[in-house]
C-alpha cells in the first residue's frame, strides 16, 4: 500500500486558508472592540505616535495624502480591475471576467456590511491632518488593495507565471508594498486605527482566496489561456 498522500478535493487548501484568515480577522475585531486593554493601548500608541510625526513633518504628510488619495485609492484599484474585466471580455473569457467582477462585488458587500454592523469610530484629533467619512473598521482602502492584489496575482498565476519569473516576483513585491503602504498611510493620516488596517488586509485577502476556492470547485484543474495581454 502506497504511503503517498492523495491530493485533496479542488479548492480545499484555498478554503482552509480563507477560513484561517477569516478567523484571524474575527479575533482582531473582537480584541479591538472589547476593548482588550493591551490591544487598545497598542492601537492608541501607534495612532498617537504617527499623528505626532504627521504634524511635525508636513511634507511627508502631503506625500502620504497623494499616495492614499491617488496611487492606492480604492477607485484606482477598482479602475484597474475594471480594465482587466474589459480585457477579459474582449478576449472572450467571460467566465473569468464575471468571476473577477463577482469577487470585487462580494468584497465590497462584506466591507460595507461590516462597517455598518460594527460602527467603529475613527480616531479623533484636535489638529487633524486629513478626514474620512463612515465607520472605521475595516479599512476600505486596505481591504480593497488586498483583494485586488490577490485577484491580480491569481490571474497571473493561472496563466502559467511561475515563482521564478521576473514578472511574478515584481508583481508580488508591488502587491506587498501596496497593501502595507496604504495601511501605513491611513494610520499616518490619523483616519484609522492600526487594527482597522489589519482587519482590512485579512478580510480582503480572505475574500479573494475564498473566491479562488469557488473557481477551483467550478473549474477543477483548468488553467487560463496564456498571458493576459495575449491577443487570441
ABEGO torsion letter per residue (X at the ends): XBABBBBBBBGAAAAAAAAAAAAAAAAAAAAAAOBBAAAAAAAAAAAAAAAAAAAABAAAAAAAAAAAAAAABAAAAAAAAAAAAAAAAAAGBAAAAAAAAAAAAAAAAAAAAAAAAAGBBBBBBABBABBBBEBAOBBAAAAAAAAAAAAAAAAAAAAGBBAABAAAAAAAAAAAAAAAAAAAAAAAAGABBAAAAAAAAAAAAAAAAAAAAAAAAABBGBBBBEBAABBX
